[in-house]
Amino acid sequence: MSIQEISVSNNQKKALQKALKKSQALIEEENGDLVLNQDAYYDWCDETGKYPLEDILPEEDFDDEAEFIVFI
């Protein structure tokens, strides 16, 4: 299992939660970190035609090999 960690602001976390609230891809941990399952995210994106992660964090380089991305 591979994990990529990305530091984000509180506003970015809220935007991610709002954009992905109808998907099963994003999980909020007890400590406030957000965990994104990349496979579930891309399945959801293919179904909806939306790619909010890239819109919210356009400068970020996402590791396609990572199973999970943790937003801290």
N, C-alpha and C positions, 0 to 999 in steps of 0.2 A: 504494500500500500504506500503510495507516495502522496505527499502533502506539500502544498505551496502556501506560505504565509505571506499576507499582504497587509500592511498597515493602512488603515483608512480613518477618516474623520467620523465623528458621530453623525454628521449630516449625510455622509455617504452611506453609512450603515442604515440609516432610516430610509434613504432612497432605495437601497437594495431590498430592504424588507417590504416596502410598499410595492415595488415593481414585481417582486417575486412571490407575493402573498398567495397567489392562486396556484403556484407550482409546488411540487413536493421536493424541489431541489435544495431549498435553503432551510437550515435548522439553526435555531438560536440556542447556544449553550448557556448554562447557568451563570457563567462569568461574563456574559454579554458578547462573546465572540460569535461570529456567524460562520457556519460551515456550509460550503456549497459542494454538492455532489455534481461533478462536471458531466457525467453521463446523463443524469436526470435533467440537468440544465439544458444540454443541447437537444435532448428529446423534446423538452417543453418548447424550446425555441423553434424547432422544426414544426411543431404542431401549431404554434401561434404566429410565427413569422416575426417575432420580436426578439431583439438581442439587447436587453437592458444593461447587462454587465458592461458591454463595450461602450454603451452610451454614457454610463455613470462614471466609468474609469477608463477614458479613452487613451490615456498615456501609459497604462499598465501593460506589461508584457506577461501574458498568462502562459503557464507551462502546460502544454497540451498533454504531456505525459502524466501529470498529477491527477490522481483520482479525486482528490478533494482540495478545495482552496479554503483557507481559514482567514477570515477578515478580522484583524485584531485592532 
